[in-house]
Amino acid sequence: MIQTGDIVLFSNKGLISSLIKFVTKSKYSHVGIVMRVFDNQETLIAESLDKGFTVNRYYTPNLLKKCKVGHIFKQMDHPHRIVFRSHITKFLGLKYDWSAIFSILRSILTGRAMEHDTSRQLICSEAVVRIYKSMKLDISEGKPADYVTPGDLARNKKITWRN
């Protein structure tokens, strides 16, 4: 069963997704966070995509078949829900941070330190990390939020995977 606050890892296809999976040694290239579930049939996922940070509707049974779904909360309490939704609302419309993607890839490939971007743009995993951090839960494992990858989240011991 998918619930509000769950983390959803996607294994997308395409050139950039394939490059992300290859360089990060993970089968996941994208991550979003569940905002709301309707009768276990439709799920709203907040995510940072090439068009920016947005909320999209997915068919829940397909998510369970095609994606890895995990949680930190068995069930999110009301105070956390308020903070959670306010940060999603705050992020809506922020542009996708392509420079961070290329900086992460360059850093992993060359071993050079990543250049941190202070712009108001997001990558998918950064959005998830920052939303959880707003609820006083650090899932970055010591990395800056804009350096965490979907693969890092897939390996995170604080997340309990449902499937």
N, C-alpha and C positions, 0 to 999 in steps of 0.2 A: 504494500500500500504506500502510495506517495503522499507526503504531507508538506505543508508550508514549512519552508526553511531547508528542505532537502537539497542536496547538491546533485546535479545531473551532469555526468561526463558524456560527451559525444565523441564518436570516432568518425569524423567527417572525411570526405574524399576531396580531391582537388589538389592543386599544386601547393598552395600555402599550407593546407592541413597536412598533406603528406610530408612536407618539409618539417613542420613542427613536430610531428610524430617521430620522424627519423632522428632529428637532432636531440630531442628530449628523451629518446629511448622509451617511448610510451606508445600505447595504442590509442591514446586520446589526444584530440587536437582542440577541443572546445569544452567550456563548462558554463553552466547557468545555475540559477537558484530558483526553486519553486516558490512562487508567490501565492498561488491559490489552486485548489483542486475542486472540480465540480463533479460530484457523483462518480468519482473514479473513472470518468470517461474523458474529461478535458482537463488540461493542466496549463496554468499560466506560468511561464518561465521568464524571469528577468535575466537579460543577457546582453553582453556587449558584442555586437556584430559589426560587419563592415559599414552598416548604415548608422551605427551609434548604439548607445545604450537604450534598450527598448524592452517591452514586455510582449511576448508572443504566445499564441495558443497552440498547444500540441494535443494530439490524441493520446491519452494516457496509456492504453495497452501497447502502443508502438514504442513509447518511451521505455517501458519495462522490458520490451524485447530487444531494443537496439542500443540502449544506453545503460551506463552504470549509475545506480542511484544510491546515495548514502545520506546519513543524517548525523548530526551532533546531538540534537535534542530528540528524545523519544517523542515528545510532543512539545512544541514551543508554547511557553506561557504568555499571558496577555502583555506584561510589560516588555518582553522581548519582541513580541509582534509589533508593538507600536514603534519601537526603534527601528526594527527591520523594515517596515513599510515606509517610514519617513526617509530612510536612506535610499531605498529604491526610488522613491519619488524625487529625491534630490539628484540622483544620477540620471534620471530620464533626459534624453536628448544630448548627453555628452557624446562627443565624437569618439570613434575608435582610434586607439593610439598605435598606428602602424609603426611609428619610429621605435616604440618599446619592443614590438615583436622583432624587428630587425636588430635591435640592440641586444636582446636576449640571445638570439641565434648567433650573432657575432661573438658574444662573450663566451658562449658554450664552445663554439668552434675554435676560437683563438686563445681562450684562457684570459683574455684581457678583461679588466673590470668593466662592468656595465655603467653606462652613463645614465644617471637618473633624470627623468624628465619631470619638470615641475608643472607642466601644462595641465589643463583640466580635461584630459582625455583618459580613456580607460581601455585596458584589454580585458578579456573575459574573466580570467582567473583573478586579476587584480580587483575587479568589482566584487567577486564572491568574498575574497579575503577582507576587503574593506567593509563590506556589509556585516560580516561576522565580528570584525574588530569593533565596530560601532556598538555591538552587544557585549563587549568586554570578553570576547572569545578569540584568542589568537590562533589562527590555523596556518600562519605563514612559515612556521618552523625556523624562525630567525632570519628569513629573507625579507628584503623590502617587498611590499605588496605588489609593486609593478615588475617584480622579477620572478614571482611564483608562476609556475606553468600548470596546465591541466594534469600533466604527468606527476608533478609534485603533490597535487591534491589526491590523485589516485593512490599514491603511496603513503598518504598521511594517516598516522595511527590514531588520531583523534576522531576520524570519521569512521562510522560503522556502515559498511556497505550492505544494502538490502538484497542485492542480486550479484 
